[in-house]
Amino acid sequence: MANSTPMSASEFQRVAERADAMQPFLAMEIMERAFAMERDGARIAHLEIGEPEFRAPKVVVDACVQALVGGETRYSDSRGLIELREAIARDTRRRFGVEVAPERVIVSSGTSPAMLMVFSLLVDPGDEVVLGTPHYPCYPNFIRYCGGVPVTVPTDARAGYQLEAEAVREVITPRTRAIVVGSPGNPTGAVQHAETLRGLAELGLPLISDEIYDGLVYDDVKVTSALEVSDEAFVLDGFSKRYAMTGFRLGYAIAPEWALRRLQIMGQNLFISPNRFVQHAGIAALEHGGDAVKEMRAAYQERRDLIVEGLRGLGFGIPSLPEGAFYVLADARRFGADSLALAFELLERAHVGTTPGVDFGAAGEGMLRFCYAASEETIERALESLGRILPELEERCAGTASATEREPGASSGTS
Ligand SMILES: Cc1ncc(COP(=O)(O)O)c(C=O)c1O
């Protein structure tokens, strides 16, 4: 008979280090709390999550339904339907003038699985990955999940949040395995200049470039793809943001030749294939969704101006207009130093969802991120509701600050 010594409860419930290494995604935590409040009857203005309030374009929904009804319900090639991979290659040529063979496109159920596969491909335990901060929360979480170490380089709002090669070079060690850059960036909305990307590519490390917000840029700003500066870059992209298709779950990686077989094997094992009928929606988006994207972009530009003016009027600090994506990262310190506590208080009391800046790294503490892909009506309701509660928070914050000043030992030189 097998030795059946029972495990203690703590042994039984021990989780692997990689699961423990992941931090909560705070934008999702706020959204999930907001959903619970909505189930109890509250009306929430969702400015926390990076999600267009627009419906997906009609051509996209029609193509998806048609594919579903037409029996496109089986597995596909693990790397995606060749028709979609070809359409993505054509779209990449159209947007950036870069020729990419369709074989270099690996389709996935959202950009997130593609991101997981690329980090899994490159990062061994103990490897370091460099990224600018403030940053998209999942980058360090995925790096840690793979046993790696995220190494952050501060970027400066006044310098357009550029991830300068010189600053990156200073933190490179023999364990550095890759550099991550996002442009247009979440949460800053900043676009990395062509020379910034060129400088990063010249550092001779794999460049992972998250371009999911390309196409959502304002005032005629031009986005450079990492593919324009390096054949060896890993590009992450998807349909969630540009085409308002968050719930479809469709994304892709464009990878260098040498990585393709490994990514294919990972995709076969981890996911088998992306949703087949959703891939038909993706083809329709690329072929017929251009006008819808133009309309949404024009609306976002107006909403950006509306929310920036409104937030400034309420006392938030916004050093410069975001150039792309649909976020504004605002200095909220006069209302509360702890961004997580502040975001939850605004949700509970004002029924406004925002993302705490600390989600984007220590550099984001004291800030709140507002998403302006919500409708104009939602944005106006949120501003009005914030206006009713912020003066009280500001007063409380000022009171706390002056009480701290009065505390014995708080002033310099007395201890
Ligand atoms: C910078 C960035 N990359 C990737 C993603 C993930 O997108 P997807 O919905 O395609 O998984 C997001 C979602 O918010 C994002 O902001």
The ligand as an ORCA input file, in Angstrom:
! r2SCAN-3c Opt
* xyz 0 1
  C      -0.636     48.078    -23.556
  C      -1.574     46.908    -23.628
  N      -1.150     45.765    -24.170
  C      -1.960     44.692    -24.232
  C      -3.239     44.725    -23.741
  C      -4.073     43.480    -23.785
  O      -4.994     43.514    -24.814
  P      -5.884     42.295    -25.266
  O      -7.303     42.696    -24.961
  O      -5.678     42.198    -26.754
  O      -5.449     41.071    -24.572
  C      -3.717     45.902    -23.168
  C      -5.069     45.962    -22.577
  O      -5.438     46.878    -21.881
  C      -2.872     47.026    -23.121
  O      -3.266     48.191    -22.594
*
